[in-house]
Amino acid sequence: MTSYVSSTRTRVAIVGGGPAGLALSRLLSVAGVDSVVIDNRTHHEIETTHRAGILERDSVRLLLDAGVSDRVLRDGHEHQGIDLRFGGVSHRIDFQKLVGASCWLYPQTDVFLDLHAARIRDGGDLRYGISDAAVTDHREAPRVTYSDANGAHHEITAELVVGADGSRSICRDLVDNPQRYFREYPFAWFGILAEAPPSAPELIYTRSPHGFALISQRTPTVQRMYFQCAPTENPADWSDDRIWAELQRRLAGSDGFALKEGPIIQKSVLPFRSFVQSPMRDGNLLLAGDAAHTVPPTGAKGLNLALADVRVLADVIERALLKNDDDALDSYTTRALERVWKAQHFSYWMTTMLHRIPDTTDFDELRQLGELTTLVSSEAGSTYLAEGYTGWPHH
């Protein structure tokens, strides 16, 4: 029989201490619901893993309204639009003019640091660097067990367990007889971090005969860029000169636009996948973020979708635990998935509109260009993109 060096009782046990888990823990704390957060990664591992950097307006509002930090407004960069570039010419989609909204360039690592600092200020119970986590009895009396860095065993008993433990979730498989929806894509993104000044004030989404490219930013001196590649591509096969030549080729146009180059400090290949699992609840277990769904990065929806889950989840948990609303948890899957599928469509649409599809025909190429031309020349089409990119309002 396992001997536990500690046994903790809490109302909500949260498996996963990234931005989704920490945001939920913060919102529950504000509502007066205690929680314990565990994660098998260390704090250092999470804060040094570079991920998405675009926040929708309501994601920013969540951080501000929850009293997490206003650093996103002080250190982040407001983007009032994006450029769609095709045929060698850029076309600006003006978010503020079209829908009166912006998005913010603010790295996910900074979101994590802000949320972590807020929970430490709250006296939150955060446990990183654990191993062998397991969830049992999630339909009746949930229990979470794990080992700490010294190999000692611990247990947490809770009224609810939330799986916010990412795309390799241990909680996902506990859902009984789920429906799982997949789409694999025949391409990936070759991503780089480069020491260079920004090449443009806002993001450039490029459709080229040679394949997609995205020009983003990270800081005033470090830039993030991507180009479409095969999923089997090996970053080690690409020299700095070869990478810059490929990016410049995809951005080249009659307007003479050229990227500002510099030393490349990181290279990686990011596979593409769409995934949704339903339901997002089984008994007293609920899923949030990548544990329940993933989207291609083209529409900048991954982190924002996780925070949207958390907003709904905090509401239903507060109603269930503090207001004795026995039906509140039943509404979670329906409420969350409505937005998930909208985001899946938006991400799929952006992806298929801008990427070169293997074995494409001349008809497909020209149809794709026709779609882009229609989009940038139509206020209604541009408004749809602006609304989806900055995020549909929460109701």
KEKE-3310 file (N, C-alpha, C; in steps of 0.2 Angstrom, whole numbers, plus 5000, padded with zeros to 4 digits):
npx = (5004:5003:5012:5008:5016:5010:4993:4981:4966:4955:4945:4945:4955:4968:4975:4989:4999:5001:4996:4982:4978:4983:4976:4963:4964:4967:4955:4945:4950:4948:4934:4932:4935:4945:4960:4971:4986:4995:5010:5020:5030:5044:5044:5054:5055:5043:5043:5052:5049:5045:5030:5014:5010:5000:4986:4969:4956:4947:4954:4965:4957:4952:4964:4966:4954:4953:4963:4976:4987:4993:5003:5002:4997:5006:5019:5016:5012:5000:4991:4983:4978:4982:4993:4988:4997:4999:5002:5013:5010:5005:4991:4981:4972:4961:4958:4953:4946:4936:4930:4932:4941:4956:4971:4984:5001:5010:5020:5017:5024:5026:5012:5011:5020:5015:5002:5007:5014:5003:4996:5005:5006:4993:4994:4993:4992:5004:5012:5026:5036:5033:5030:5023:5009:4992:4975:4961:4944:4936:4923:4916:4922:4935:4952:4969:4985:5003:5021:5034:5049:5058:5054:5045:5028:5012:4995:4980:4964:4948:4933:4931:4940:4951:4957:4969:4980:4987:4991:4996:4988:4984:4972:4962:4960:4952:4939:4924:4920:4923:4919:4930:4938:4948:4960:4973:4986:4995:5007:5019:5025:5040:5049:5057:5068:5075:5089:5086:5080:5062:5053:5041:5028:5016:5009:5013:5004:5007:5004:5011:5017:5027:5024:5017:5021:5024:5027:5031:5033:5044:5051:5058:5071:5072:5065:5050:5048:5040:5039:5030:5033:5038:5031:5041:5053:5070:5077:5091:5096:5095:5104:5108:5109:5102:5089:5085:5085:5075:5064:5064:5062:5049:5042:5045:5041:5033:5033:5045:5048:5058:5064:5072:5087:5096:5106:5101:5093:5086:5078:5065:5052:5035:5022:5006:4989:4972:4961:4947:4939:4924:4913:4918:4918:4917:4908:4915:4926:4933:4938:4950:4957:4971:4970:4958:4956:4964:4971:4976:4990:4988:4977:4979:4973:4975:4980:4971:4959:4960:4960:4947:4939:4942:4936:4923:4923:4926:4915:4905:4909:4910:4896:4891:4898:4897:4884:4876:4871:4866:4865:4874:4887:4883:4881:4893:4901:4893:4893:4907:4911:4904:4911:4923:4922:4919:4931:4939:4934:4938:4952:4955:4950:4958:4970:4969:4967:4978:4989:5000:4994:4999:5002:4993:4982:4982:4969:4966:4975:4972:4959:4961:4969:4958:4949:4957:4958:4945:4942:4950:4945:4932:4922:4913:4919:4932:4928:4923:4935:4942:4934:4934:4948:4951:4943:4928:4915:4912:4898)
npy = (4994:5011:5024:5040:5056:5067:5073:5082:5092:5099:5110:5111:5102:5105:5099:5102:5116:5127:5142:5140:5132:5140:5152:5148:5144:5156:5164:5156:5158:5172:5171:5164:5151:5137:5129:5117:5116:5106:5101:5092:5098:5109:5126:5133:5126:5129:5143:5145:5140:5144:5150:5153:5170:5180:5188:5188:5201:5199:5190:5198:5206:5197:5195:5208:5211:5201:5205:5201:5206:5222:5222:5217:5228:5237:5232:5224:5224:5233:5227:5233:5228:5216:5211:5204:5195:5193:5188:5196:5208:5218:5218:5227:5222:5230:5230:5238:5248:5240:5232:5238:5233:5226:5216:5209:5208:5197:5187:5170:5165:5176:5178:5167:5170:5181:5176:5166:5174:5181:5171:5167:5178:5178:5167:5155:5137:5129:5117:5111:5102:5089:5071:5055:5057:5054:5051:5046:5039:5048:5050:5050:5052:5062:5059:5064:5058:5059:5060:5068:5079:5072:5059:5056:5052:5059:5064:5071:5076:5080:5090:5092:5089:5096:5094:5102:5099:5099:5094:5081:5075:5067:5066:5066:5053:5048:5050:5043:5034:5044:5055:5058:5069:5072:5080:5079:5087:5090:5097:5107:5119:5128:5135:5150:5159:5174:5186:5201:5217:5222:5218:5223:5233:5225:5209:5198:5189:5177:5172:5162:5156:5148:5143:5145:5159:5167:5182:5187:5195:5196:5202:5219:5216:5203:5192:5182:5170:5160:5147:5137:5120:5103:5090:5081:5088:5092:5102:5104:5102:5115:5129:5146:5155:5148:5147:5161:5164:5157:5162:5176:5174:5170:5181:5191:5204:5215:5227:5228:5224:5218:5207:5210:5204:5193:5184:5167:5160:5150:5135:5126:5113:5113:5103:5101:5100:5096:5094:5088:5084:5076:5072:5086:5084:5072:5065:5071:5076:5088:5095:5106:5118:5113:5099:5095:5100:5105:5117:5122:5133:5144:5154:5159:5154:5145:5147:5157:5150:5141:5150:5155:5143:5142:5154:5150:5139:5143:5150:5140:5131:5139:5142:5128:5124:5135:5140:5129:5124:5111:5108:5115:5111:5102:5110:5114:5107:5110:5124:5127:5120:5126:5138:5132:5125:5135:5141:5131:5130:5143:5143:5132:5137:5149:5142:5133:5143:5150:5141:5132:5118:5101:5093:5101:5108:5119:5125:5124:5133:5145:5147:5149:5161:5169:5168:5175:5188:5191:5192:5203:5213:5215:5222:5216:5203:5205:5210:5198:5191:5200:5200:5186:5185:5194:5189:5182:5191:5187:5180)
npz = (5000:4996:5004:5009:5010:5011:5012:5004:5005:4993:4984:4970:4960:4949:4935:4927:4924:4916:4906:4905:4916:4926:4924:4926:4940:4946:4943:4950:4963:4964:4965:4977:4978:4982:4976:4969:4960:4949:4940:4928:4922:4925:4933:4926:4914:4908:4907:4898:4886:4870:4863:4856:4852:4850:4857:4858:4860:4870:4878:4883:4890:4900:4907:4913:4919:4929:4937:4935:4929:4921:4912:4899:4892:4894:4890:4880:4862:4853:4840:4826:4815:4801:4788:4772:4760:4744:4727:4726:4732:4746:4757:4768:4782:4791:4807:4817:4810:4804:4814:4826:4835:4842:4842:4853:4853:4862:4871:4875:4885:4893:4897:4905:4915:4921:4926:4935:4944:4949:4956:4965:4973:4978:4987:4981:4979:4971:4962:4954:4943:4946:4945:4938:4939:4943:4940:4949:4952:4947:4944:4956:4969:4967:4966:4966:4963:4965:4962:4970:4967:4974:4975:4984:4988:4986:4989:4983:4987:4980:4975:4962:4947:4935:4919:4912:4905:4892:4875:4877:4886:4901:4907:4897:4892:4902:4900:4896:4882:4872:4858:4845:4834:4820:4810:4799:4792:4776:4778:4786:4798:4796:4808:4814:4826:4825:4827:4824:4818:4818:4803:4798:4805:4809:4808:4794:4783:4771:4755:4743:4727:4730:4742:4759:4770:4786:4794:4809:4825:4840:4850:4851:4846:4842:4831:4825:4813:4800:4788:4776:4775:4772:4783:4786:4786:4791:4802:4804:4791:4786:4782:4789:4778:4768:4773:4774:4761:4756:4763:4759:4745:4746:4750:4741:4729:4718:4724:4730:4743:4757:4769:4785:4789:4800:4813:4815:4829:4833:4827:4821:4817:4815:4816:4809:4815:4817:4831:4840:4855:4862:4874:4885:4898:4911:4923:4938:4932:4921:4905:4898:4886:4876:4880:4876:4863:4848:4837:4820:4819:4811:4812:4825:4837:4847:4861:4865:4863:4874:4885:4883:4886:4899:4905:4903:4911:4924:4927:4927:4937:4948:4949:4952:4964:4973:4972:4972:4960:4952:4939:4932:4928:4918:4907:4902:4891:4879:4879:4878:4867:4856:4853:4851:4839:4830:4830:4825:4812:4807:4809:4800:4788:4786:4785:4774:4764:4763:4761:4751:4743:4742:4726:4720:4707:4692:4692:4706:4711:4705:4709:4723:4723:4718:4729:4739:4733:4732:4745:4750:4743:4747:4759:4767:4767:4772:4785:4791:4792:4801:4812:4816:4819:4829:4839:4843:4852:4870:4877)
capx = (5000:5007:5012:5008:5019:5005:4986:4978:4959:4954:4938:4947:4962:4970:4981:4992:5000:5002:4992:4975:4977:4984:4970:4957:4965:4966:4948:4942:4952:4944:4927:4932:4935:4952:4962:4978:4988:5001:5012:5026:5036:5046:5043:5059:5054:5037:5044:5057:5046:5042:5024:5010:5011:4994:4980:4962:4954:4944:4960:4968:4952:4952:4970:4965:4948:4955:4968:4982:4993:4992:5009:5001:4996:5013:5024:5013:5011:4994:4991:4976:4977:4987:4994:4988:5001:4999:5004:5019:5008:5002:4984:4980:4965:4961:4953:4949:4941:4931:4926:4933:4945:4963:4974:4990:5007:5012:5022:5013:5028:5024:5006:5012:5024:5010:4998:5011:5015:4997:4994:5010:5003:4987:4995:4991:4996:5006:5017:5029:5041:5031:5030:5018:5002:4986:4968:4956:4938:4934:4915:4912:4926:4941:4958:4975:4991:5009:5027:5038:5056:5062:5051:5040:5021:5007:4988:4975:4957:4944:4927:4931:4947:4951:4963:4972:4987:4989:4990:4998:4984:4983:4965:4958:4958:4948:4932:4921:4918:4922:4920:4936:4938:4954:4962:4980:4988:5001:5012:5021:5029:5047:5049:5064:5069:5081:5091:5085:5074:5056:5053:5035:5025:5011:5010:5011:5002:5009:5002:5016:5018:5032:5021:5015:5025:5021:5032:5029:5038:5044:5054:5062:5077:5071:5059:5048:5045:5038:5037:5028:5037:5035:5032:5047:5059:5075:5080:5098:5098:5094:5108:5105:5108:5096:5082:5084:5084:5068:5059:5065:5059:5041:5040:5047:5036:5034:5034:5052:5048:5063:5065:5078:5090:5101:5108:5095:5095:5082:5075:5060:5047:5029:5017:4999:4984:4966:4958:4942:4936:4918:4912:4923:4916:4914:4907:4918:4932:4932:4944:4951:4962:4974:4968:4951:4956:4970:4970:4982:4992:4987:4973:4981:4968:4976:4980:4965:4953:4961:4957:4939:4937:4943:4931:4916:4923:4926:4908:4901:4912:4907:4889:4891:4901:4895:4877:4873:4867:4868:4865:4879:4892:4881:4881:4900:4903:4889:4895:4914:4912:4901:4917:4929:4920:4920:4938:4941:4933:4942:4959:4955:4949:4964:4976:4968:4967:4985:4995:5000:4992:5003:4998:4988:4981:4981:4963:4966:4980:4969:4954:4964:4970:4952:4947:4960:4956:4938:4942:4953:4941:4925:4922:4910:4924:4937:4925:4923:4942:4944:4930:4937:4955:4952:4940:4921:4914:4909:4891)
capy = (5000:5017:5028:5047:5060:5073:5072:5088:5092:5105:5110:5109:5100:5106:5095:5107:5123:5132:5147:5138:5130:5145:5157:5145:5144:5163:5165:5153:5161:5178:5169:5161:5143:5135:5124:5115:5115:5102:5100:5088:5102:5114:5133:5135:5123:5132:5150:5146:5137:5149:5148:5158:5177:5184:5188:5192:5207:5196:5187:5203:5208:5192:5196:5214:5210:5196:5208:5197:5211:5226:5222:5216:5234:5241:5229:5221:5228:5232:5227:5235:5224:5212:5211:5198:5197:5188:5191:5200:5214:5217:5221:5228:5221:5235:5227:5244:5251:5235:5229:5242:5229:5225:5210:5211:5204:5197:5180:5166:5165:5182:5177:5162:5173:5186:5172:5163:5179:5183:5166:5167:5184:5175:5162:5149:5131:5127:5111:5110:5097:5082:5065:5050:5060:5049:5053:5041:5040:5055:5051:5050:5056:5062:5059:5065:5056:5060:5060:5075:5078:5067:5053:5055:5051:5064:5064:5077:5074:5086:5089:5092:5088:5099:5092:5107:5096:5100:5089:5074:5074:5060:5066:5065:5046:5045:5052:5037:5033:5050:5056:5061:5072:5073:5082:5079:5092:5087:5101:5109:5126:5128:5141:5152:5165:5178:5192:5206:5222:5220:5219:5226:5234:5220:5202:5198:5182:5177:5166:5163:5150:5143:5141:5150:5162:5171:5186:5189:5198:5193:5208:5224:5214:5196:5191:5175:5169:5154:5146:5131:5115:5096:5088:5077:5092:5092:5109:5103:5103:5121:5134:5152:5158:5144:5149:5168:5165:5154:5167:5182:5172:5170:5188:5195:5206:5221:5233:5228:5222:5213:5205:5212:5198:5193:5177:5163:5157:5144:5132:5120:5111:5113:5099:5104:5095:5099:5089:5090:5078:5078:5078:5089:5083:5065:5065:5077:5078:5093:5096:5113:5119:5108:5093:5094:5102:5108:5120:5124:5140:5150:5159:5162:5153:5140:5150:5161:5146:5139:5155:5155:5138:5144:5158:5147:5134:5146:5151:5134:5128:5144:5140:5122:5124:5140:5141:5123:5123:5104:5108:5120:5107:5099:5115:5116:5105:5113:5131:5127:5118:5131:5142:5128:5123:5141:5142:5126:5132:5149:5141:5128:5142:5153:5137:5131:5148:5153:5137:5128:5111:5096:5090:5105:5109:5126:5127:5126:5139:5151:5148:5151:5168:5172:5169:5180:5194:5193:5194:5209:5219:5215:5224:5210:5197:5208:5210:5192:5189:5204:5198:5180:5185:5198:5185:5184:5193:5182:5182)
capz = (5000:4995:5009:5006:5015:5012:5009:5004:5003:4990:4980:4963:4958:4942:4932:4921:4927:4910:4906:4906:4922:4931:4923:4930:4947:4947:4942:4955:4969:4965:4967:4983:4977:4983:4971:4969:4953:4948:4933:4928:4920:4930:4931:4921:4907:4905:4905:4892:4880:4866:4860:4852:4855:4849:4861:4856:4864:4877:4882:4886:4895:4905:4912:4916:4924:4934:4941:4935:4927:4916:4909:4892:4889:4895:4887:4873:4856:4850:4832:4824:4808:4798:4780:4768:4755:4738:4720:4727:4735:4753:4757:4775:4785:4796:4812:4821:4805:4802:4819:4832:4840:4841:4846:4856:4852:4869:4871:4880:4891:4898:4900:4910:4921:4924:4930:4940:4949:4953:4960:4971:4977:4981:4991:4978:4980:4964:4963:4948:4943:4949:4941:4940:4941:4941:4943:4950:4955:4945:4944:4962:4974:4963:4969:4961:4966:4961:4966:4970:4964:4978:4974:4989:4986:4988:4986:4983:4986:4978:4973:4954:4944:4929:4915:4908:4904:4886:4870:4879:4892:4905:4909:4891:4891:4907:4898:4894:4876:4868:4851:4843:4827:4818:4803:4798:4786:4773:4778:4793:4798:4798:4812:4817:4830:4822:4830:4819:4819:4814:4796:4797:4811:4811:4805:4787:4781:4764:4750:4738:4723:4733:4749:4764:4775:4791:4797:4815:4829:4847:4854:4846:4843:4841:4827:4824:4806:4798:4781:4775:4773:4773:4790:4787:4785:4796:4803:4803:4784:4783:4785:4789:4771:4764:4776:4772:4754:4755:4766:4754:4739:4747:4752:4735:4725:4714:4729:4733:4750:4759:4776:4788:4791:4806:4815:4817:4835:4835:4822:4823:4813:4819:4813:4809:4817:4821:4835:4845:4859:4865:4878:4888:4905:4912:4930:4941:4928:4915:4901:4895:4882:4872:4882:4873:4856:4846:4830:4817:4822:4806:4815:4831:4841:4852:4868:4866:4864:4880:4889:4882:4890:4906:4906:4904:4916:4930:4928:4929:4943:4953:4950:4954:4970:4978:4972:4972:4954:4950:4931:4929:4924:4912:4901:4900:4885:4874:4879:4876:4860:4851:4851:4848:4832:4826:4830:4821:4805:4806:4808:4794:4782:4785:4783:4767:4759:4762:4760:4745:4744:4738:4721:4718:4700:4691:4694:4713:4712:4703:4714:4729:4722:4717:4735:4742:4729:4734:4753:4752:4740:4750:4766:4771:4768:4777:4791:4794:4795:4807:4818:4819:4821:4835:4843:4844:4859:4874:4879)
cpx = (5004:5006:5013:5011:5015:4998:4983:4971:4958:4947:4940:4954:4963:4976:4983:4993:5003:4997:4985:4974:4978:4978:4964:4958:4964:4958:4944:4944:4949:4937:4927:4932:4943:4953:4969:4980:4995:5003:5019:5032:5038:5044:5048:5057:5048:5039:5049:5055:5042:5036:5020:5011:5005:4988:4974:4961:4951:4949:4963:4963:4952:4958:4969:4959:4949:4960:4975:4988:4990:4998:5008:5000:5002:5018:5022:5013:5004:4994:4983:4974:4983:4988:4993:4992:5001:5000:5009:5017:5004:4995:4982:4973:4965:4956:4949:4944:4935:4927:4928:4937:4952:4965:4981:4996:5010:5013:5018:5018:5027:5017:5007:5015:5019:5005:5001:5012:5009:4995:4999:5008:4997:4988:4993:4995:4998:5012:5019:5034:5039:5031:5024:5012:4997:4980:4964:4950:4935:4926:4912:4916:4933:4947:4964:4981:4997:5015:5031:5045:5060:5060:5046:5033:5016:5000:4984:4968:4953:4937:4926:4939:4946:4958:4964:4979:4989:4988:4992:4994:4983:4975:4960:4956:4954:4940:4930:4918:4917:4922:4926:4936:4945:4955:4969:4981:4994:5006:5014:5024:5036:5048:5056:5063:5075:5082:5091:5080:5068:5056:5046:5032:5019:5013:5009:5010:5003:5007:5007:5016:5022:5030:5020:5021:5022:5027:5028:5034:5038:5046:5056:5068:5077:5064:5057:5045:5044:5038:5035:5033:5034:5036:5038:5054:5063:5078:5087:5100:5098:5100:5105:5104:5102:5089:5081:5082:5077:5063:5059:5061:5051:5038:5041:5041:5037:5035:5041:5053:5054:5063:5072:5081:5095:5102:5102:5097:5091:5078:5071:5055:5041:5024:5010:4994:4978:4963:4953:4940:4930:4915:4918:4922:4914:4914:4910:4925:4930:4939:4944:4957:4964:4972:4962:4951:4962:4968:4976:4984:4990:4982:4974:4976:4969:4976:4973:4959:4954:4958:4950:4936:4937:4938:4924:4917:4923:4919:4904:4903:4909:4900:4887:4893:4899:4888:4873:4869:4870:4868:4870:4884:4890:4881:4888:4902:4900:4892:4902:4914:4909:4907:4922:4928:4921:4927:4941:4940:4937:4949:4959:4954:4955:4970:4975:4968:4974:4991:4994:4999:4996:4999:4992:4987:4981:4975:4963:4970:4976:4963:4956:4966:4963:4949:4950:4958:4949:4938:4944:4949:4934:4926:4919:4915:4930:4935:4925:4930:4944:4940:4933:4944:4955:4948:4932:4919:4911:4903:4890)
cpy = (5006:5021:5035:5051:5066:5071:5079:5088:5099:5105:5108:5107:5101:5103:5099:5114:5128:5137:5146:5136:5135:5151:5154:5146:5151:5165:5162:5156:5168:5176:5166:5154:5141:5130:5123:5114:5111:5102:5097:5092:5107:5121:5135:5133:5127:5139:5151:5142:5142:5147:5154:5165:5182:5183:5192:5197:5204:5192:5192:5206:5204:5194:5202:5213:5206:5199:5204:5202:5216:5226:5221:5223:5238:5238:5225:5226:5227:5232:5228:5232:5219:5213:5204:5200:5191:5191:5196:5207:5213:5221:5221:5226:5225:5233:5233:5247:5246:5233:5232:5238:5228:5218:5213:5206:5203:5189:5176:5165:5170:5181:5172:5165:5178:5182:5169:5168:5181:5177:5165:5173:5182:5170:5155:5143:5128:5122:5109:5105:5090:5077:5060:5052:5055:5052:5047:5043:5046:5056:5052:5054:5057:5062:5059:5063:5058:5060:5066:5073:5073:5060:5051:5055:5056:5062:5070:5074:5080:5084:5088:5092:5092:5097:5098:5105:5095:5094:5082:5073:5067:5060:5065:5058:5044:5046:5045:5038:5040:5050:5060:5063:5074:5076:5083:5083:5089:5092:5103:5116:5125:5135:5143:5158:5168:5184:5197:5211:5219:5222:5223:5228:5229:5214:5202:5190:5182:5171:5167:5156:5145:5140:5147:5153:5167:5175:5189:5193:5194:5199:5213:5221:5206:5195:5183:5175:5162:5153:5139:5126:5108:5094:5084:5081:5092:5099:5109:5104:5110:5126:5141:5155:5154:5147:5156:5168:5162:5159:5173:5180:5172:5177:5193:5198:5213:5228:5233:5227:5217:5213:5208:5206:5199:5185:5174:5159:5151:5142:5126:5119:5110:5109:5102:5098:5099:5093:5092:5083:5080:5071:5080:5088:5075:5065:5071:5079:5083:5094:5103:5114:5113:5100:5091:5096:5106:5111:5121:5131:5146:5155:5161:5160:5148:5142:5153:5156:5143:5143:5156:5149:5139:5149:5155:5142:5137:5148:5145:5131:5133:5142:5133:5121:5129:5142:5135:5122:5116:5104:5112:5116:5104:5104:5116:5114:5109:5121:5132:5126:5122:5136:5138:5126:5129:5143:5137:5128:5138:5147:5136:5132:5146:5148:5135:5137:5151:5148:5133:5121:5106:5094:5094:5106:5117:5129:5129:5132:5145:5152:5151:5159:5172:5173:5175:5187:5196:5195:5201:5215:5219:5217:5219:5204:5199:5208:5203:5189:5193:5202:5191:5180:5189:5194:5187:5185:5187:5185:5179)
cpz = (5000:5001:5007:5012:5016:5009:5010:5001:4999:4986:4973:4962:4951:4940:4926:4924:4922:4911:4908:4913:4927:4930:4927:4938:4950:4948:4948:4962:4970:4967:4974:4983:4977:4978:4972:4962:4953:4941:4933:4925:4926:4928:4926:4914:4904:4902:4899:4886:4876:4862:4857:4856:4853:4853:4858:4861:4871:4881:4886:4892:4901:4910:4916:4921:4930:4939:4941:4934:4921:4911:4901:4889:4889:4890:4880:4868:4853:4843:4830:4817:4807:4791:4777:4762:4750:4732:4721:4730:4742:4753:4765:4777:4791:4802:4815:4816:4804:4808:4826:4837:4837:4844:4848:4855:4859:4870:4877:4886:4896:4901:4906:4917:4925:4929:4936:4946:4953:4958:4966:4976:4981:4987:4988:4979:4973:4965:4956:4949:4946:4944:4943:4942:4938:4944:4943:4953:4953:4944:4951:4967:4971:4968:4964:4965:4962:4965:4965:4967:4968:4978:4979:4986:4989:4985:4987:4982:4984:4976:4965:4952:4937:4925:4910:4906:4897:4881:4872:4885:4895:4907:4903:4891:4896:4905:4894:4887:4872:4861:4850:4836:4826:4811:4803:4792:4783:4773:4785:4792:4800:4802:4814:4821:4827:4826:4824:4821:4816:4807:4794:4804:4814:4807:4798:4785:4773:4760:4744:4733:4726:4740:4754:4768:4780:4794:4803:4819:4836:4851:4849:4843:4841:4837:4826:4817:4805:4791:4780:4772:4774:4780:4791:4787:4792:4797:4802:4796:4782:4786:4785:4782:4767:4767:4774:4765:4752:4757:4761:4748:4740:4748:4746:4731:4722:4718:4732:4740:4751:4766:4778:4791:4797:4808:4817:4824:4837:4828:4824:4817:4817:4815:4814:4811:4819:4825:4840:4849:4862:4868:4882:4896:4905:4920:4933:4938:4922:4912:4899:4891:4877:4874:4879:4866:4855:4839:4827:4819:4817:4809:4822:4837:4847:4859:4869:4867:4871:4886:4889:4886:4897:4909:4908:4910:4923:4932:4930:4935:4949:4955:4954:4962:4975:4978:4971:4966:4951:4942:4928:4925:4918:4906:4898:4893:4879:4873:4876:4869:4855:4849:4848:4841:4827:4825:4825:4813:4803:4804:4801:4788:4781:4782:4776:4762:4758:4760:4753:4746:4740:4732:4718:4710:4699:4693:4702:4714:4711:4707:4720:4729:4721:4724:4739:4739:4731:4741:4754:4748:4742:4757:4770:4772:4773:4784:4795:4796:4801:4813:4821:4822:4828:4841:4844:4851:4863:4877:4886)
residu = (MET:THR:SER:TYR:VAL:SER:SER:THR:ARG:THR:ARG:VAL:ALA:ILE:VAL:GLY:GLY:GLY:PRO:ALA:GLY:LEU:ALA:LEU:SER:ARG:LEU:LEU:SER:VAL:ALA:GLY:VAL:ASP:SER:VAL:VAL:ILE:ASP:ASN:ARG:THR:HIS:HIS:GLU:ILE:GLU:THR:THR:HIS:ARG:ALA:GLY:ILE:LEU:GLU:ARG:ASP:SER:VAL:ARG:LEU:LEU:LEU:ASP:ALA:GLY:VAL:SER:ASP:ARG:VAL:LEU:ARG:ASP:GLY:HIS:GLU:HIS:GLN:GLY:ILE:ASP:LEU:ARG:PHE:GLY:GLY:VAL:SER:HIS:ARG:ILE:ASP:PHE:GLN:LYS:LEU:VAL:GLY:ALA:SER:CYS:TRP:LEU:TYR:PRO:GLN:THR:ASP:VAL:PHE:LEU:ASP:LEU:HIS:ALA:ALA:ARG:ILE:ARG:ASP:GLY:GLY:ASP:LEU:ARG:TYR:GLY:ILE:SER:ASP:ALA:ALA:VAL:THR:ASP:HIS:ARG:GLU:ALA:PRO:ARG:VAL:THR:TYR:SER:ASP:ALA:ASN:GLY:ALA:HIS:HIS:GLU:ILE:THR:ALA:GLU:LEU:VAL:VAL:GLY:ALA:ASP:GLY:SER:ARG:SER:ILE:CYS:ARG:ASP:LEU:VAL:ASP:ASN:PRO:GLN:ARG:TYR:PHE:ARG:GLU:TYR:PRO:PHE:ALA:TRP:PHE:GLY:ILE:LEU:ALA:GLU:ALA:PRO:PRO:SER:ALA:PRO:GLU:LEU:ILE:TYR:THR:ARG:SER:PRO:HIS:GLY:PHE:ALA:LEU:ILE:SER:GLN:ARG:THR:PRO:THR:VAL:GLN:ARG:MET:TYR:PHE:GLN:CYS:ALA:PRO:THR:GLU:ASN:PRO:ALA:ASP:TRP:SER:ASP:ASP:ARG:ILE:TRP:ALA:GLU:LEU:GLN:ARG:ARG:LEU:ALA:GLY:SER:ASP:GLY:PHE:ALA:LEU:LYS:GLU:GLY:PRO:ILE:ILE:GLN:LYS:SER:VAL:LEU:PRO:PHE:ARG:SER:PHE:VAL:GLN:SER:PRO:MET:ARG:ASP:GLY:ASN:LEU:LEU:LEU:ALA:GLY:ASP:ALA:ALA:HIS:THR:VAL:PRO:PRO:THR:GLY:ALA:LYS:GLY:LEU:ASN:LEU:ALA:LEU:ALA:ASP:VAL:ARG:VAL:LEU:ALA:ASP:VAL:ILE:GLU:ARG:ALA:LEU:LEU:LYS:ASN:ASP:ASP:ASP:ALA:LEU:ASP:SER:TYR:THR:THR:ARG:ALA:LEU:GLU:ARG:VAL:TRP:LYS:ALA:GLN:HIS:PHE:SER:TYR:TRP:MET:THR:THR:MET:LEU:HIS:ARG:ILE:PRO:ASP:THR:THR:ASP:PHE:ASP:GLU:LEU:ARG:GLN:LEU:GLY:GLU:LEU:THR:THR:LEU:VAL:SER:SER:GLU:ALA:GLY:SER:THR:TYR:LEU:ALA:GLU:GLY:TYR:THR:GLY:TRP:PRO:HIS:HIS)
# end
